[in-house]
Amino acid sequence: MDLAYIPSPSTGVLHLGPLPLRGYAFAILVGLFIALWIVNRRWVARGGKPGTTTDIAVWAVPFGLVGGRLYHVITDYELYFGEGRNWVDAFKIWEGGLGIWGAVALGAVGAWIGCRRRGIALPPYADALAPALAIAQAFGRWGNWFNQELYGKQTDLPWALKISEGPNREAGLYHPTFLYESLWCLGVAALVIWAERRFRLGHGRVFALYVAAYCAGRAWIEYMRVDEAHHILGLRLNLWTAMIIFVLAVVYLVVSSRVRPGREEIVEPEKDADAPEKDAGASEKDADAEEPAGDDSDPVAVTAEAAGTAEKAEDPVSGAAKDGRG
């Protein structure tokens, strides 16, 4: 008799009147909203403007969802295409099936588009996003608990996950790999926040550290899973993906730290909001230049004008700052 285990919900759907609230979608949305709140605070703390991250998320989130679903459908195509399968199920994202690799890859494309539209660079935004994304994953993994999916090998540990009989699964006690990954992601978020402050990481290295740390955990968690997956040379496809991306992230960390040490001082340059006023002022000066200079014999006016010219010439810092807003 098993005295301790983690129970699984009897259903992954809670009906609020006619409206179905699916546990998988709920977990994803909770993680998403928390991530948006965190990344906005981090961006403002780095000197960015409030609301910028929301504008970028308008592009990044849809791209990420599409990318995550595409990766899952492509790597598990036999679940949706072929004899006895209905291809329409490929669009039922609420039933589970988001590949983090595709979500991050295509989400980065959406973020790049959003950053270009705001006139900012992608690396500092990615650095602000890194711990927020890890925390979003920590919450999102609980969607697998609602769907009773992606668990590990059988075990009799006190924190074993109890799985009920269902399609493509046998009742029993299994390793709660969703919980392992959720806790690992929280640890990754703490790691990158500490490393960023300790070593003043920048130029995308915070995000690269998040990627490397996540892949390290995903590798051993993937090895424990027993769900159906494609294998290459005896290893699961996602395990190969984690190892390859881990190496790429580490290489980026090393090369970037040598090529661009330190971190960005300005993450969101000011736009030249005074441009119309400057143009108007220049026009007035041009108009004045066309008019007669008046009485050149006025030494007070000539002296004041010369003093003003000298004063402007002696203040290159403010002038540079004013020109830098463009």
C-alpha positions as CSV (number, residue, x, y, z in Angstrom):
1,M,0.0,0.0,0.0
2,D,1.4,3.4,-1.0
3,L,1.1,5.9,1.9
4,A,2.4,9.0,0.1
5,Y,2.2,10.2,-3.5
6,I,1.2,13.2,-5.6
7,P,-2.4,12.8,-6.8
8,S,-3.4,13.7,-10.4
9,P,-6.5,15.7,-11.0
10,S,-9.5,13.6,-12.1
11,T,-10.1,16.0,-15.0
12,G,-8.1,18.7,-16.8
13,V,-11.2,20.8,-17.5
14,L,-13.2,22.9,-15.0
15,H,-16.6,24.1,-16.4
16,L,-17.6,27.6,-15.3
17,G,-21.1,27.5,-16.6
18,P,-20.9,27.0,-20.4
19,L,-17.3,28.2,-20.4
20,P,-14.6,25.4,-20.1
21,L,-11.5,26.3,-18.2
22,R,-8.7,23.9,-19.2
23,G,-5.9,23.4,-16.7
24,Y,-3.2,23.3,-19.4
25,A,-4.2,26.6,-20.9
26,F,-4.7,28.1,-17.4
27,A,-1.1,27.1,-16.4
28,I,0.3,28.6,-19.6
29,L,-1.6,31.9,-19.1
30,V,-0.6,32.3,-15.5
31,G,3.1,31.8,-16.4
32,L,2.7,34.3,-19.3
33,F,1.2,37.1,-17.2
34,I,3.7,36.7,-14.5
35,A,6.5,36.8,-17.0
36,L,5.2,40.0,-18.6
37,W,5.1,41.6,-15.2
38,I,8.6,40.6,-14.3
39,V,10.2,41.5,-17.6
40,N,8.6,45.0,-17.5
41,R,10.0,45.6,-14.1
42,R,13.4,44.4,-15.1
43,W,13.4,46.5,-18.3
44,V,12.5,49.7,-16.4
45,A,15.2,49.0,-13.8
46,R,17.7,48.8,-16.7
47,G,16.6,52.2,-17.9
48,G,14.0,51.3,-20.4
49,K,10.5,52.8,-20.7
50,P,7.3,51.3,-19.2
51,G,5.2,49.6,-21.8
52,T,8.0,48.8,-24.2
53,T,8.0,45.1,-23.2
54,T,4.3,44.9,-23.7
55,D,4.7,46.2,-27.3
56,I,7.3,43.6,-28.0
57,A,5.3,40.9,-26.4
58,V,2.5,41.6,-28.9
59,W,4.9,40.1,-31.5
60,A,6.8,37.6,-29.4
61,V,4.0,35.8,-27.7
62,P,2.0,34.8,-30.8
63,F,5.2,33.8,-32.6
64,G,6.2,31.8,-29.6
65,L,2.9,29.9,-29.4
66,V,3.0,29.1,-33.1
67,G,6.6,28.0,-32.9
68,G,6.0,25.8,-29.9
69,R,3.1,24.1,-31.5
70,L,4.9,23.6,-34.8
71,Y,7.9,22.0,-33.1
72,H,5.5,19.6,-31.3
73,V,3.5,18.7,-34.3
74,I,6.6,18.2,-36.5
75,T,8.5,16.1,-34.0
76,D,5.3,14.0,-33.1
77,Y,3.6,14.1,-36.5
78,E,2.3,10.5,-36.1
79,L,-0.1,11.8,-33.4
80,Y,-2.0,13.9,-36.0
81,F,-1.4,12.5,-39.4
82,G,-1.8,9.0,-40.8
83,E,-4.3,6.2,-40.5
84,G,-6.9,6.7,-37.7
85,R,-5.7,10.2,-37.0
86,N,-7.5,13.5,-37.4
87,W,-5.2,16.3,-38.6
88,V,-7.6,18.9,-37.0
89,D,-6.3,17.8,-33.6
90,A,-3.0,19.5,-34.5
91,F,-4.8,22.8,-33.8
92,K,-6.1,21.8,-30.4
93,I,-3.4,23.4,-28.4
94,W,-5.4,23.2,-25.2
95,E,-5.0,19.4,-25.1
96,G,-1.3,19.9,-24.6
97,G,1.8,19.9,-26.9
98,L,4.1,22.9,-26.9
99,G,7.8,22.4,-27.6
100,I,9.9,24.9,-25.7
101,W,12.6,24.8,-28.4
102,G,10.2,26.0,-31.1
103,A,8.6,28.5,-28.8
104,V,11.9,30.2,-27.9
105,A,13.2,30.1,-31.5
106,L,10.2,31.5,-33.2
107,G,9.4,33.7,-30.2
108,A,12.8,35.3,-30.7
109,V,11.9,36.1,-34.2
110,G,8.8,37.9,-33.0
111,A,10.8,39.7,-30.3
112,W,13.3,40.8,-32.9
113,I,10.5,42.3,-35.0
114,G,9.1,44.1,-31.9
115,C,12.5,45.4,-30.9
116,R,13.2,46.8,-34.4
117,R,9.8,48.6,-34.4
118,R,10.8,50.2,-31.1
119,G,14.3,51.0,-32.2
120,I,16.1,49.0,-29.6
121,A,18.5,46.1,-29.7
122,L,17.4,42.5,-29.1
123,P,20.2,41.3,-26.6
124,P,19.3,43.7,-23.7
125,Y,15.7,42.8,-24.1
126,A,16.6,39.1,-24.1
127,D,18.6,39.6,-20.9
128,A,15.6,41.2,-19.2
129,L,13.4,38.4,-20.4
130,A,15.6,35.4,-19.3
131,P,14.5,34.9,-15.7
132,A,10.9,35.8,-16.5
133,L,10.9,33.1,-19.2
134,A,12.2,30.5,-16.8
135,I,9.5,31.4,-14.2
136,A,6.9,31.2,-17.0
137,Q,8.1,27.7,-17.8
138,A,7.9,26.7,-14.1
139,F,4.2,27.6,-14.0
140,G,3.5,26.2,-17.5
141,R,4.8,22.8,-16.7
142,W,1.9,22.3,-14.3
143,G,-0.3,22.0,-17.4
144,N,1.3,18.6,-17.9
145,W,0.0,17.6,-14.4
146,F,-3.5,18.5,-15.4
147,N,-3.3,16.4,-18.5
148,Q,-1.4,13.5,-16.8
149,E,1.3,13.5,-19.4
150,L,5.1,13.6,-19.8
151,Y,5.8,11.7,-16.5
152,G,8.9,9.7,-15.9
153,K,9.7,6.1,-15.0
154,Q,7.9,4.1,-12.3
155,T,9.0,4.8,-8.8
156,D,8.0,4.2,-5.2
157,L,9.4,7.4,-3.8
158,P,7.1,9.4,-1.5
159,W,6.7,12.2,-4.1
160,A,5.7,9.8,-6.9
161,L,3.0,10.9,-9.2
162,K,-0.1,8.8,-9.3
163,I,-1.4,8.3,-12.9
164,S,-4.8,6.9,-13.6
165,E,-5.7,4.5,-16.4
166,G,-6.3,6.3,-19.7
167,P,-5.6,6.5,-23.4
168,N,-1.9,5.6,-24.1
169,R,-1.1,5.4,-20.3
170,E,-1.1,2.8,-17.6
171,A,-2.1,3.4,-14.0
172,G,0.7,3.5,-11.5
173,L,3.2,5.7,-9.7
174,Y,5.8,7.5,-11.8
175,H,8.5,10.2,-11.4
176,P,6.8,13.6,-11.6
177,T,9.1,15.0,-14.2
178,F,6.8,18.0,-14.6
179,L,7.6,18.9,-11.0
180,Y,11.3,18.3,-11.4
181,E,11.4,20.7,-14.4
182,S,9.3,23.3,-12.7
183,L,11.6,23.4,-9.7
184,W,14.7,23.4,-12.0
185,C,13.3,26.4,-13.8
186,L,12.9,28.3,-10.6
187,G,16.5,27.5,-9.8
188,V,17.6,28.7,-13.2
189,A,15.8,32.0,-12.7
190,A,17.5,32.5,-9.3
191,L,20.9,31.6,-10.9
192,V,20.7,34.1,-13.8
193,I,19.5,36.9,-11.5
194,W,22.4,36.3,-9.2
195,A,25.0,35.9,-12.0
196,E,23.7,39.1,-13.7
197,R,24.3,41.1,-10.5
198,R,27.5,39.5,-9.5
199,F,29.2,39.7,-12.9
200,R,27.3,42.5,-14.6
201,L,26.3,40.4,-17.5
202,G,25.0,42.0,-20.7
203,H,24.9,41.8,-24.5
204,G,22.7,38.7,-24.4
205,R,24.8,36.7,-21.9
206,V,22.1,36.6,-19.3
207,F,19.8,34.9,-21.8
208,A,22.7,32.6,-22.9
209,L,23.2,31.5,-19.3
210,Y,19.5,30.8,-18.9
211,V,19.6,28.7,-22.1
212,A,22.6,26.7,-20.9
213,A,21.3,26.1,-17.4
214,Y,17.9,25.1,-18.7
215,C,19.4,22.6,-21.2
216,A,21.5,21.1,-18.5
217,G,18.5,20.3,-16.4
218,R,16.3,19.3,-19.4
219,A,18.9,16.7,-20.4
220,W,18.6,14.6,-17.3
221,I,14.9,15.1,-17.0
222,E,14.4,14.1,-20.6
223,Y,16.4,10.9,-19.9
224,M,13.8,9.9,-17.2
225,R,10.7,10.3,-19.4
226,V,8.9,7.3,-20.7
227,D,6.5,8.9,-23.2
228,E,6.8,8.0,-26.9
229,A,9.6,10.0,-28.7
230,H,11.8,9.8,-31.7
231,H,15.3,8.4,-31.0
232,I,18.6,9.1,-32.7
233,L,21.5,6.8,-31.9
234,G,19.6,5.5,-29.0
235,L,18.9,8.9,-27.4
236,R,15.6,10.9,-27.5
237,L,15.4,13.7,-30.0
238,N,14.8,16.3,-27.3
239,L,17.9,15.1,-25.4
240,W,20.0,15.7,-28.5
241,T,18.4,19.1,-28.9
242,A,19.2,20.1,-25.3
243,M,22.9,19.0,-25.7
244,I,23.4,20.9,-29.0
245,I,21.8,24.1,-27.7
246,F,23.8,23.8,-24.5
247,V,27.1,23.8,-26.4
248,L,26.0,26.7,-28.6
249,A,24.9,28.8,-25.5
250,V,28.3,28.1,-23.8
251,V,30.2,29.1,-26.9
252,Y,28.2,32.4,-27.1
253,L,28.9,33.1,-23.4
254,V,32.7,32.7,-23.9
255,V,33.0,34.5,-27.3
256,S,30.6,37.4,-26.3
257,S,32.5,38.0,-23.0
258,R,35.7,38.5,-24.9
259,V,34.3,40.5,-27.8
260,R,31.9,42.7,-25.8
261,P,32.8,42.7,-22.1
262,G,30.5,44.5,-19.6
263,R,27.0,45.4,-20.4
264,E,25.0,48.1,-22.1
265,E,24.7,51.4,-20.4
266,I,21.7,52.5,-22.5
267,V,19.1,49.9,-23.4
268,E,16.4,52.2,-24.9
269,P,17.7,55.5,-26.5
270,E,15.6,58.5,-26.2
271,K,13.8,59.5,-29.4
272,D,14.3,63.0,-30.8
273,A,11.1,64.5,-29.6
274,D,12.5,68.1,-29.9
275,A,13.3,67.7,-33.6
276,P,10.3,69.9,-34.8
277,E,11.3,72.6,-32.3
278,K,14.9,72.5,-33.4
279,D,13.8,72.9,-37.0
280,A,11.6,75.8,-36.2
281,G,14.4,77.4,-34.2
282,A,16.8,77.0,-37.2
283,S,14.2,78.5,-39.5
284,E,13.9,81.6,-37.3
285,K,17.7,82.0,-37.2
286,D,17.8,81.7,-41.0
287,A,15.1,84.4,-41.2
288,D,17.0,86.6,-38.8
289,A,20.1,86.2,-40.8
290,E,18.4,87.5,-43.9
291,E,17.3,90.7,-42.2
292,P,19.7,93.7,-41.7
293,A,22.0,93.2,-38.8
294,G,21.0,96.6,-37.4
295,D,23.4,99.0,-35.7
296,D,26.8,97.4,-35.6
297,S,27.9,100.1,-33.4
298,D,26.1,98.6,-30.3
299,P,29.0,97.1,-28.3
300,V,26.6,95.6,-25.6
301,A,24.7,93.5,-28.2
302,V,27.9,92.4,-29.8
303,T,29.5,91.5,-26.5
304,A,26.4,89.5,-25.4
305,E,26.3,87.6,-28.6
306,A,29.9,86.7,-28.4
307,A,29.6,85.6,-24.8
308,G,26.6,83.4,-25.7
309,T,28.6,81.8,-28.5
310,A,31.6,81.1,-26.2
311,E,29.3,79.6,-23.6
312,K,27.8,77.2,-26.0
313,A,31.3,76.2,-27.2
314,E,32.4,75.5,-23.6
315,D,29.6,73.0,-23.0
316,P,30.2,70.0,-25.3
317,V,28.7,67.5,-22.9
318,S,25.2,68.9,-22.9
319,G,25.4,69.5,-26.6
320,A,26.4,65.9,-27.2
321,A,23.6,64.7,-25.0
322,K,21.1,66.8,-26.9
323,D,22.3,65.5,-30.2
324,G,22.3,61.9,-28.9
325,R,18.6,61.9,-28.5
326,G,18.2,61.6,-32.3
